[in-house]
Amino acid sequence: MKQKKIVVTRNIPEEAMALLKEHGNVYVWDSVDNVIPYETLVEEIKDAAALYTIVGDRIDKNLLDHAPHLEVISTMAVGYDNIDVAEARRRGIPVGHTPGILTETTADLTFALLMATARRLVESSDYLRQGQWKSWSPMLLTGQDIYGATLGIIGMGRIGESVARRATGFDMKILYHNRSRRPEVEETLGAVYCSMEDLLKKSDFVVLLAPASSETRHLMGEAEFKQMKPSAVFINASRGSNVDEEALYNALRTGTIWGAGLDVFETEPVASDHPLLSLPNLVALPHIGSASIHTRIKMAVLAAQNLIAGLRKEPLPFEVKT
Ligand code: DGY
């Protein structure tokens, strides 16, 4: 019997690839760091039964129009803003994702980014390597205290909660803003629910962890940065589209806020001449929230399991529900 075609848009860990090969005829865009060209994907999807995709691929209506045989889409990510899920659903194509298993790893990175930004780690390391370190100096490369500070989390989902748990070890006061209140987080972590405005005004660190949607687009803009303390640090480990980057650039440049750490950008990869990257008070990372070896392998395998379930017409272990 002719095997079904599985399109995989990037080289993935062997553990996951082996699973896929047991269940179909795999086409893989054989690259470690180059996105599959959209036109190639349109061509390859025409006779495919399954699509294994990653962050950065555009899975839109036009692509689905070229995919008459598609039975399942599986993304190696928890976020799925790059996929037109409504359109897939309309065609009866389930979409799988990988929630849960990357929570702690992403919370680690978010907290690391917060610390690196507050204590100017990247700038300090560059300073040393560039031979600028002449002597210990009283106010040299001084930053913001983390211990005992107020942390405001926008988007108290799984990752937000894990970041809050880490913050308790630093005796931080935790505020949060979310679509709905989380009484269990209030009880176990002492987090205090507040309005967006209150959170922005009172927090020393504002951490954005809301998923991307049309409602959260540019959730942080000029007005929001203006409400923050001039000593405050802003961290985004969610999606770049949640932030108005021009407004953030102006806020950092004019001292409206003190610093920012970004793991995500509106356009990824961000151009190396992007104005934000010229600022010394910005720490920038290339979307590595979930990038531990162990977690990425688990994500790759779970995405394969979702895909295989879809091919077998079984419920996906983790289907996107919107
Ligand atoms: C996700 O899973 O959505 C991340 O952004 C990549 O790990």
Residues whose N, C-alpha, C, O or C-beta is under 5 A from the ligand:
A	BS01	DGY	M76 A77 V78 G79 S238 S290
